[in-house]
Amino acid sequence: MAETQYTVCILTVTYGDRWHLLEQVLRRANGFLQVTDIVVVDNASVYDVAAKANEIGSGKITVLISKENLGSAGGYKKAMEYAVNSTGADLFLLLDDDNLPQENVIDDLLKQWQATPGVNDKKALFCFRDDRRPHVIIAKGEDPYRFYLVPDNFLGFHLFRIISNKLRKTKDKQFTGMPLKERAIMPYVPYGGLMIHRDMIGAIGFPDERFYLYVDDSEFTYRITQHGGRIWMIPACRIIDIDKSQGINYKKQLFHDQLLDEWSFRTYYHVRNRIYFYSRVAIQNKFIFRLNKLIYLAWLWIISLLSNKTVEYKKLVQAVNDGIDGKLGKADPAKF
């Protein structure tokens, strides 16, 4: 039987003044023969994205302009709706505007799609980043649930896992030198590097705009797992983050905490949305969750006093409460 020939649509969302990043991604995407369409959502950028994209000279690129920043959730939803309704592509590859795919990534993804078990609405592929330590360890055979959906944790803190976590980090040396597996299962993943079939969107829907920013990708892709599908991380298919994530250069100091020191609208949405998501899919024992919450917030309160961050602490508590109460959507800037 002849190999099925799939066509691919690449989806990305941009904002602000990021042409120096987006241009690299679009030029690489434009060179892939199997890519028939490239959809860019202009999330209220400060320059003319469409004019710049036209300079690339490709008939593949469509720029959807939004005068209001829809956030990542609204942006990717807009891109997916267009891809489903206005393109004939079979597969959609989502990329952030700073995700540079390696030159052979589409060929490799299509080969892996053919080789990976499962029907179109029961599988997804995810590209590998070798600078993300958990991804590397999972790709070498570690249980992904060591890092994801840890029951009853509060913002990553769990009283009864402190010692075991330290022991696991010590044992991580065993993964040094171990080969990467051909594929590894992930419970959920970021948008950037995700390949899904159009049938998957029919099965799980679009991103939830109420998240606005952050964790919307976790919630959206976790629906694949909840739907009975599998997300396969493929180490042979790689992307590079040209722009480094927020907080990556933060230096720890005594009696300081990154959540308080780098408080911003980004922190608010991250905390609120993570609390909302985890409180609905990862709580097994409400008492332990509340205990972890009480201890961690008490510690942050002490830190806020010592670091003169009491205002930021109060806003963080508000974000936590909004997440628990399900108060999503674009928030009042006063909360930042």
C-alpha positions as a Python dict, from the first residue, in 0.01 Angstrom:
ca = {
    (1, 'M'): (0, 0, 0),
    (2, 'A'): (133, 342, -92),
    (3, 'E'): (218, 577, 189),
    (4, 'T'): (-53, 832, 258),
    (5, 'Q'): (56, 1185, 168),
    (6, 'Y'): (-45, 1436, 431),
    (7, 'T'): (-45, 1812, 392),
    (8, 'V'): (48, 2039, 680),
    (9, 'C'): (-70, 2380, 798),
    (10, 'I'): (155, 2568, 1041),
    (11, 'L'): (-17, 2789, 1299),
    (12, 'T'): (148, 3061, 1504),
    (13, 'V'): (54, 3364, 1713),
    (14, 'T'): (260, 3681, 1750),
    (15, 'Y'): (232, 4010, 1937),
    (16, 'G'): (429, 4321, 2028),
    (17, 'D'): (747, 4381, 1829),
    (18, 'R'): (878, 4032, 1756),
    (19, 'W'): (946, 4032, 1383),
    (20, 'H'): (1314, 3949, 1447),
    (21, 'L'): (1189, 3617, 1587),
    (22, 'L'): (884, 3554, 1371),
    (23, 'E'): (1075, 3615, 1046),
    (24, 'Q'): (1311, 3326, 1120),
    (25, 'V'): (1020, 3092, 1192),
    (26, 'L'): (825, 3194, 880),
    (27, 'R'): (1124, 3159, 647),
    (28, 'R'): (1196, 2811, 781),
    (29, 'A'): (828, 2712, 760),
    (30, 'N'): (800, 2850, 407),
    (31, 'G'): (1075, 2612, 294),
    (32, 'F'): (888, 2294, 388),
    (33, 'L'): (742, 2135, 76),
    (34, 'Q'): (462, 1956, 262),
    (35, 'V'): (344, 2281, 423),
    (36, 'T'): (58, 2420, 214),
    (37, 'D'): (-55, 2694, 451),
    (38, 'I'): (100, 2911, 722),
    (39, 'V'): (-148, 3095, 945),
    (40, 'V'): (-23, 3384, 1157),
    (41, 'V'): (-247, 3553, 1411),
    (42, 'D'): (-134, 3912, 1464),
    (43, 'N'): (-229, 3973, 1827),
    (44, 'A'): (-223, 4354, 1823),
    (45, 'S'): (142, 4381, 1719),
    (46, 'V'): (299, 4727, 1707),
    (47, 'Y'): (406, 4689, 1341),
    (48, 'D'): (242, 4571, 1018),
    (49, 'V'): (285, 4194, 1038),
    (50, 'A'): (106, 4134, 707),
    (51, 'A'): (334, 4373, 519),
    (52, 'K'): (645, 4211, 664),
    (53, 'A'): (514, 3861, 588),
    (54, 'N'): (448, 3963, 227),
    (55, 'E'): (817, 4047, 190),
    (56, 'I'): (893, 3676, 223),
    (57, 'G'): (720, 3634, -111),
    (58, 'S'): (517, 3327, -28),
    (59, 'G'): (159, 3257, -125),
    (60, 'K'): (135, 3023, 172),
    (61, 'I'): (115, 3285, 447),
    (62, 'T'): (-216, 3420, 576),
    (63, 'V'): (-211, 3687, 847),
    (64, 'L'): (-523, 3721, 1063),
    (65, 'I'): (-528, 4061, 1229),
    (66, 'S'): (-671, 4123, 1574),
    (67, 'K'): (-665, 4481, 1700),
    (68, 'E'): (-703, 4347, 2054),
    (69, 'N'): (-453, 4106, 2208),
    (70, 'L'): (-657, 3787, 2244),
    (71, 'G'): (-389, 3615, 2450),
    (72, 'S'): (-246, 3278, 2357),
    (73, 'A'): (-580, 3101, 2407),
    (74, 'G'): (-778, 3336, 2184),
    (75, 'G'): (-496, 3362, 1932),
    (76, 'Y'): (-454, 2990, 1880),
    (77, 'K'): (-830, 2941, 1876),
    (78, 'K'): (-856, 3197, 1594),
    (79, 'A'): (-575, 3024, 1404),
    (80, 'M'): (-731, 2679, 1445),
    (81, 'E'): (-1075, 2798, 1338),
    (82, 'Y'): (-928, 2942, 1019),
    (83, 'A'): (-721, 2629, 953),
    (84, 'V'): (-1022, 2400, 995),
    (85, 'N'): (-1263, 2611, 790),
    (86, 'S'): (-1039, 2771, 525),
    (87, 'T'): (-758, 2526, 449),
    (88, 'G'): (-754, 2169, 324),
    (89, 'A'): (-455, 2064, 533),
    (90, 'D'): (-473, 1732, 714),
    (91, 'L'): (-229, 1808, 995),
    (92, 'F'): (-171, 2121, 1197),
    (93, 'L'): (169, 2202, 1348),
    (94, 'L'): (153, 2467, 1619),
    (95, 'L'): (458, 2686, 1673),
    (96, 'D'): (517, 2982, 1900),
    (97, 'D'): (661, 3280, 1713),
    (98, 'D'): (1006, 3198, 1853),
    (99, 'N'): (1001, 2821, 1786),
    (100, 'L'): (1252, 2746, 1511),
    (101, 'P'): (1201, 2390, 1379),
    (102, 'Q'): (1501, 2198, 1259),
    (103, 'E'): (1529, 2173, 881),
    (104, 'N'): (1404, 1814, 848),
    (105, 'V'): (1135, 1830, 1114),
    (106, 'I'): (832, 1803, 882),
    (107, 'D'): (970, 1496, 703),
    (108, 'D'): (1047, 1333, 1037),
    (109, 'L'): (708, 1421, 1187),
    (110, 'L'): (522, 1276, 889),
    (111, 'K'): (724, 955, 907),
    (112, 'Q'): (654, 933, 1279),
    (113, 'W'): (285, 1001, 1221),
    (114, 'Q'): (268, 701, 990),
    (115, 'A'): (462, 483, 1232),
    (116, 'T'): (278, 585, 1550),
    (117, 'P'): (-21, 371, 1645),
    (118, 'G'): (-364, 523, 1677),
    (119, 'V'): (-634, 679, 1461),
    (120, 'N'): (-624, 1047, 1373),
    (121, 'D'): (-831, 1170, 1667),
    (122, 'K'): (-648, 954, 1921),
    (123, 'K'): (-287, 1062, 1874),
    (124, 'A'): (-72, 1372, 1865),
    (125, 'L'): (301, 1429, 1821),
    (126, 'F'): (520, 1673, 2010),
    (127, 'C'): (864, 1804, 1917),
    (128, 'F'): (1156, 1768, 2156),
    (129, 'R'): (1357, 2044, 2325),
    (130, 'D'): (1689, 1931, 2466),
    (131, 'D'): (1713, 2229, 2704),
    (132, 'R'): (1411, 2117, 2908),
    (133, 'R'): (1541, 1883, 3174),
    (134, 'P'): (1213, 1702, 3251),
    (135, 'H'): (1159, 1637, 2880),
    (136, 'V'): (1506, 1488, 2847),
    (137, 'I'): (1459, 1260, 3147),
    (138, 'I'): (1114, 1151, 3029),
    (139, 'A'): (1257, 1080, 2683),
    (140, 'K'): (1506, 849, 2851),
    (141, 'G'): (1237, 647, 3026),
    (142, 'E'): (1128, 834, 3340),
    (143, 'D'): (760, 837, 3440),
    (144, 'P'): (613, 1169, 3318),
    (145, 'Y'): (381, 1183, 3618),
    (146, 'R'): (682, 1251, 3835),
    (147, 'F'): (668, 1604, 3689),
    (148, 'Y'): (307, 1639, 3573),
    (149, 'L'): (-23, 1630, 3763),
    (150, 'V'): (142, 1546, 4096),
    (151, 'P'): (-160, 1478, 4321),
    (152, 'D'): (-252, 1749, 4574),
    (153, 'N'): (51, 1971, 4506),
    (154, 'F'): (17, 2347, 4547),
    (155, 'L'): (219, 2547, 4292),
    (156, 'G'): (468, 2261, 4286),
    (157, 'F'): (495, 2227, 4665),
    (158, 'H'): (408, 1900, 4839),
    (159, 'L'): (501, 1849, 5204),
    (160, 'F'): (515, 1471, 5178),
    (161, 'R'): (732, 1467, 4867),
    (162, 'I'): (1016, 1693, 4981),
    (163, 'I'): (1250, 1409, 5076),
    (164, 'S'): (1150, 1180, 4788),
    (165, 'N'): (1204, 1463, 4540),
    (166, 'K'): (1558, 1517, 4668),
    (167, 'L'): (1627, 1144, 4639),
    (168, 'R'): (1493, 1138, 4284),
    (169, 'K'): (1721, 1425, 4186),
    (170, 'T'): (2016, 1230, 4324),
    (171, 'K'): (1913, 923, 4126),
    (172, 'D'): (1880, 1129, 3805),
    (173, 'K'): (2249, 1065, 3749),
    (174, 'Q'): (2147, 722, 3623),
    (175, 'F'): (1998, 889, 3315),
    (176, 'T'): (2333, 1042, 3216),
    (177, 'G'): (2452, 872, 2903),
    (178, 'M'): (2128, 681, 2851),
    (179, 'P'): (1992, 694, 2494),
    (180, 'L'): (1673, 875, 2405),
    (181, 'K'): (1378, 652, 2323),
    (182, 'E'): (1207, 673, 1986),
    (183, 'R'): (897, 820, 2150),
    (184, 'A'): (764, 890, 2498),
    (185, 'I'): (412, 962, 2625),
    (186, 'M'): (329, 1304, 2773),
    (187, 'P'): (2, 1383, 2957),
    (188, 'Y'): (-4, 1739, 2820),
    (189, 'V'): (236, 1971, 2639),
    (190, 'P'): (283, 2334, 2527),
    (191, 'Y'): (136, 2454, 2198),
    (192, 'G'): (478, 2505, 2043),
    (193, 'G'): (583, 2185, 1869),
    (194, 'L'): (243, 2011, 1881),
    (195, 'M'): (117, 1830, 1569),
    (196, 'I'): (-247, 1722, 1556),
    (197, 'H'): (-488, 1606, 1288),
    (198, 'R'): (-791, 1819, 1206),
    (199, 'D'): (-1004, 1529, 1338),
    (200, 'M'): (-858, 1590, 1684),
    (201, 'I'): (-1005, 1939, 1696),
    (202, 'G'): (-1340, 1791, 1604),
    (203, 'A'): (-1305, 1558, 1902),
    (204, 'I'): (-1174, 1793, 2175),
    (205, 'G'): (-1268, 2142, 2055),
    (206, 'F'): (-1067, 2463, 2058),
    (207, 'P'): (-857, 2630, 2329),
    (208, 'D'): (-1054, 2783, 2617),
    (209, 'E'): (-1040, 3162, 2575),
    (210, 'R'): (-1116, 3215, 2944),
    (211, 'F'): (-755, 3126, 3029),
    (212, 'Y'): (-632, 3419, 2818),
    (213, 'L'): (-260, 3361, 2895),
    (214, 'Y'): (-73, 3062, 3034),
    (215, 'V'): (-181, 2704, 3112),
    (216, 'D'): (-438, 2723, 2830),
    (217, 'D'): (-205, 2494, 2634),
    (218, 'S'): (-191, 2247, 2925),
    (219, 'E'): (-570, 2239, 2956),
    (220, 'F'): (-621, 2211, 2580),
    (221, 'T'): (-372, 1929, 2523),
    (222, 'Y'): (-475, 1742, 2839),
    (223, 'R'): (-812, 1700, 2671),
    (224, 'I'): (-632, 1470, 2427),
    (225, 'T'): (-537, 1244, 2718),
    (226, 'Q'): (-884, 1269, 2873),
    (227, 'H'): (-1032, 1181, 2532),
    (228, 'G'): (-839, 851, 2543),
    (229, 'G'): (-568, 968, 2306),
    (230, 'R'): (-193, 980, 2347),
    (231, 'I'): (58, 1260, 2303),
    (232, 'W'): (391, 1120, 2183),
    (233, 'M'): (706, 1326, 2233),
    (234, 'I'): (945, 1248, 1947),
    (235, 'P'): (1314, 1314, 2033),
    (236, 'A'): (1414, 1293, 1667),
    (237, 'C'): (1190, 1593, 1588),
    (238, 'R'): (1336, 1906, 1744),
    (239, 'I'): (1265, 2274, 1774),
    (240, 'I'): (1478, 2549, 1925),
    (241, 'D'): (1341, 2832, 2136),
    (242, 'I'): (1513, 3138, 1990),
    (243, 'D'): (1383, 3361, 2268),
    (244, 'K'): (1436, 3238, 2623),
    (245, 'S'): (1139, 3201, 2855),
    (246, 'Q'): (1053, 3455, 3121),
    (247, 'G'): (1241, 3404, 3447),
    (248, 'I'): (1509, 3178, 3305),
    (249, 'N'): (1783, 3417, 3424),
    (250, 'Y'): (1639, 3465, 3773),
    (251, 'K'): (1903, 3423, 4042),
    (252, 'K'): (1790, 3281, 4374),
    (253, 'Q'): (1858, 3490, 4683),
    (254, 'L'): (1816, 3419, 5052),
    (255, 'F'): (1468, 3511, 5176),
    (256, 'H'): (1341, 3593, 4828),
    (257, 'D'): (1102, 3414, 4596),
    (258, 'Q'): (1069, 3441, 4220),
    (259, 'L'): (690, 3463, 4227),
    (260, 'L'): (712, 3777, 4439),
    (261, 'D'): (1029, 3928, 4293),
    (262, 'E'): (906, 3903, 3934),
    (263, 'W'): (539, 3970, 3997),
    (264, 'S'): (360, 4091, 3684),
    (265, 'F'): (48, 4027, 3480),
    (266, 'R'): (223, 3715, 3352),
    (267, 'T'): (267, 3583, 3706),
    (268, 'Y'): (-96, 3655, 3788),
    (269, 'Y'): (-230, 3458, 3491),
    (270, 'H'): (17, 3175, 3541),
    (271, 'V'): (-73, 3132, 3910),
    (272, 'R'): (-448, 3177, 3863),
    (273, 'N'): (-475, 2942, 3566),
    (274, 'R'): (-246, 2675, 3709),
    (275, 'I'): (-446, 2668, 4031),
    (276, 'Y'): (-770, 2643, 3833),
    (277, 'F'): (-641, 2362, 3610),
    (278, 'Y'): (-470, 2156, 3879),
    (279, 'S'): (-753, 2195, 4131),
    (280, 'R'): (-983, 2029, 3879),
    (281, 'V'): (-766, 1746, 3755),
    (282, 'A'): (-503, 1670, 4021),
    (283, 'I'): (-668, 1685, 4363),
    (284, 'Q'): (-718, 1342, 4516),
    (285, 'N'): (-720, 1442, 4883),
    (286, 'K'): (-864, 1786, 4961),
    (287, 'F'): (-713, 1790, 5312),
    (288, 'I'): (-358, 1735, 5182),
    (289, 'F'): (-408, 1997, 4911),
    (290, 'R'): (-527, 2251, 5167),
    (291, 'L'): (-237, 2163, 5397),
    (292, 'N'): (14, 2218, 5116),
    (293, 'K'): (-159, 2545, 5030),
    (294, 'L'): (-152, 2666, 5393),
    (295, 'I'): (217, 2584, 5445),
    (296, 'Y'): (336, 2728, 5115),
    (297, 'L'): (139, 3049, 5144),
    (298, 'A'): (256, 3091, 5504),
    (299, 'W'): (616, 3056, 5387),
    (300, 'L'): (561, 3308, 5108),
    (301, 'W'): (403, 3548, 5359),
    (302, 'I'): (718, 3533, 5572),
    (303, 'I'): (932, 3583, 5262),
    (304, 'S'): (718, 3882, 5162),
    (305, 'L'): (781, 4047, 5498),
    (306, 'L'): (1156, 3991, 5479),
    (307, 'S'): (1184, 4104, 5116),
    (308, 'N'): (937, 4394, 5136),
    (309, 'K'): (699, 4229, 4891),
    (310, 'T'): (375, 4235, 5091),
    (311, 'V'): (181, 4407, 4812),
    (312, 'E'): (288, 4138, 4565),
    (313, 'Y'): (197, 3869, 4819),
    (314, 'K'): (-159, 4001, 4852),
    (315, 'K'): (-196, 4000, 4474),
    (316, 'L'): (-63, 3644, 4457),
    (317, 'V'): (-321, 3532, 4713),
    (318, 'Q'): (-587, 3701, 4502),
    (319, 'A'): (-466, 3505, 4197),
    (320, 'V'): (-484, 3181, 4398),
    (321, 'N'): (-837, 3257, 4514),
    (322, 'D'): (-948, 3352, 4164),
    (323, 'G'): (-814, 3019, 4036),
    (324, 'I'): (-988, 2817, 4304),
    (325, 'D'): (-1314, 3006, 4248),
    (326, 'G'): (-1290, 2970, 3869),
    (327, 'K'): (-1279, 3345, 3804),
    (328, 'L'): (-1116, 3328, 3464),
    (329, 'G'): (-1112, 3561, 3166),
    (330, 'K'): (-913, 3876, 3100),
    (331, 'A'): (-847, 4020, 3444),
    (332, 'D'): (-871, 4370, 3587),
    (333, 'P'): (-520, 4524, 3559),
    (334, 'A'): (-550, 4631, 3924),
    (335, 'K'): (-484, 4268, 4012),
    (336, 'F'): (-135, 4287, 3863),
}
